[in-house]
Amino acid sequence: MRRIARLTAVAALLLVAGCATDQRNQTLTATLNAYANTVRWGNPANAQQFLDPAIRNKHPLTPIELSRFTQYRVSDYDDGSGPVATSENEVKQVVRIGIVNIHTQAERTLTDNQTWHYDPQAKHWWLTSPLPDFAPAQ
């Protein structure tokens, strides 16, 4: 009888752990999609809401950085093969972003190396790498 109770407890624990992982994965998918949509279709400056609050407060975007976002339009957002887990609560993703200068119509592609961290307390994924740099190519 004790063995059945132990097996039941272990099964319940695995089920709860599996549900937590599923919830974390679903939250990651929703966050990455919302971020991609914000960069691709919205105002990329709004992407700063996805930054980890500590990073966002420590390194706010400058007026020049914000103005660059208005000078370009995103023409492509390719997340390739998607995120790759580097630990239980961290994923990395390489995204190629096509941008067009609205003044010159010159197009170029940026590589955005993203690192996302999961906060288990808040049950939220935060971007811990910088926003894409739209600065003119040198």
C-alpha positions in Angstrom: 0.0 0.0 0.0 2.8 2.4 0.8 4.4 1.6 -2.5 1.3 2.6 -4.4 1.0 5.8 -2.4 4.6 6.6 -3.2 4.2 5.8 -6.9 1.0 8.0 -7.0 2.9 10.9 -5.3 5.8 10.6 -7.8 3.4 10.5 -10.7 1.6 13.5 -9.4 4.9 15.4 -8.9 6.0 14.6 -12.5 2.6 15.7 -13.8 2.9 19.0 -12.0 6.5 19.5 -13.2 5.3 18.7 -16.7 2.5 21.2 -16.5 4.9 23.9 -15.3 7.2 23.2 -18.2 4.3 23.3 -20.7 3.2 26.6 -19.2 6.7 28.0 -19.4 7.0 26.9 -23.1 3.6 28.3 -23.9 4.5 31.6 -22.3 7.8 31.6 -24.2 6.0 31.1 -27.5 3.5 33.8 -26.7 6.3 36.3 -25.6 8.4 35.6 -28.7 5.5 36.0 -31.0 4.4 39.3 -29.3 8.0 40.6 -29.5 8.3 39.7 -33.2 5.0 41.4 -33.9 6.0 44.5 -32.0 9.3 44.8 -33.9 7.8 43.8 -37.3 4.4 45.5 -37.3 4.4 47.9 -34.4 6.8 50.6 -33.2 10.1 48.9 -32.5 10.7 51.4 -29.7 7.8 49.6 -27.9 10.0 46.5 -27.8 11.7 48.0 -24.8 8.7 46.8 -22.7 10.1 43.3 -23.3 13.4 44.1 -21.7 14.1 42.9 -18.2 13.0 45.8 -16.0 16.4 46.0 -14.2 18.2 46.3 -17.5 15.6 48.7 -18.9 15.9 51.0 -15.9 19.7 50.8 -15.9 20.1 51.5 -19.6 17.1 53.4 -21.0 17.1 54.1 -24.7 18.5 57.5 -25.6 16.5 60.0 -27.7 18.9 59.3 -30.6 18.3 55.5 -30.3 14.5 56.1 -30.2 14.7 58.4 -33.2 16.4 55.7 -35.2 13.4 53.5 -34.8 11.3 56.0 -36.7 13.8 56.3 -39.5 13.5 52.6 -40.5 10.8 50.2 -41.4 11.1 46.5 -40.7 10.8 44.6 -44.0 11.6 41.1 -42.7 11.8 39.3 -39.4 13.2 35.8 -39.7 13.7 33.8 -36.5 15.3 30.9 -38.4 15.0 27.7 -36.4 13.6 29.4 -33.3 14.9 29.5 -29.7 17.5 27.1 -28.3 17.5 26.4 -24.6 20.8 27.1 -22.9 19.5 26.3 -19.4 16.2 25.6 -17.7 15.3 29.3 -17.6 17.2 30.7 -20.5 16.9 30.5 -24.3 18.9 32.1 -27.1 17.6 33.0 -30.5 19.3 34.5 -33.6 17.0 36.6 -35.7 17.7 38.3 -39.0 15.9 41.6 -39.4 15.5 43.4 -42.7 15.2 47.2 -42.4 14.6 49.9 -44.9 15.6 53.5 -44.4 12.5 55.5 -45.1 14.5 58.5 -46.5 16.9 56.6 -48.9 14.9 53.4 -49.4 18.2 51.6 -48.8 17.6 48.1 -47.3 20.0 46.1 -45.1 19.9 43.2 -42.8 20.7 43.1 -39.1 21.5 40.0 -37.0 19.8 40.2 -33.6 21.3 37.8 -31.0 18.5 37.5 -28.4 18.8 36.1 -24.9 15.6 35.4 -23.0 15.4 34.6 -19.3 12.4 33.1 -17.5 11.4 34.6 -14.1 9.7 31.7 -12.3 8.3 34.1 -9.6 6.6 36.3 -12.2 6.1 33.5 -14.7 7.3 35.8 -17.4 10.1 35.7 -20.0 12.3 38.8 -20.2 14.7 39.9 -22.9 18.2 40.3 -21.3 20.1 41.2 -24.5 20.0 44.6 -26.1 17.3 45.6 -28.6 18.4 45.4 -32.2 20.7 48.2 -33.2 19.3 50.2 -36.1 22.3 52.5 -36.2 23.5 53.2 -39.8 26.0 50.7 -41.0 29.6 51.9 -40.9 
